[in-house]
């Protein structure tokens, strides 16, 4: 697997924590009047953390295992908004969410860092993405990480802009 991608995946938990910590505490549950232009799902800062954790565990862990073990499985996409409501993301404890995510990412890294060329070439079909290889799936996970760092930066920009009078 591409070492740049593996390094980015390994570094992400600390980056996520730092980006979240940069959001002023009073704004961690804040939502802008409009989500137009958001580069991630329309989630508050705490909801972003919960989403990343759940997609890691219930999305990518399942997708990685199924792609390794099954013959060309169809991998489900997860509808995040109902999950956020059902699990009351807004009431989550950020420290616990981040701890759970760090553990999940260690497990992810154990899988992806040891994949052979043959395993990286295994195929699946991912709802919303189409046919892919295991290598593709790892790149999509890395892309998802970056999308949520961008989402937190976008929120930080909106928070700052909210202090400017019209």
Secondary structure, DSSP 8 states (H G I E B T S, - for coil): --HHHHHHHHHHHHHHHHHHHTS-GGGTT---S--TT-SS-S--HHHHHHHHHHIIIIIIHHHHHHHHHSSS-EE----HHHHHHHTTGGG--HHHHHHHHHHHHHHHHHHHTT--HHHHT-EEEETTTEEEEHHHHHHHHHHHHHHHHHHHHHHHHHHHHTTS--
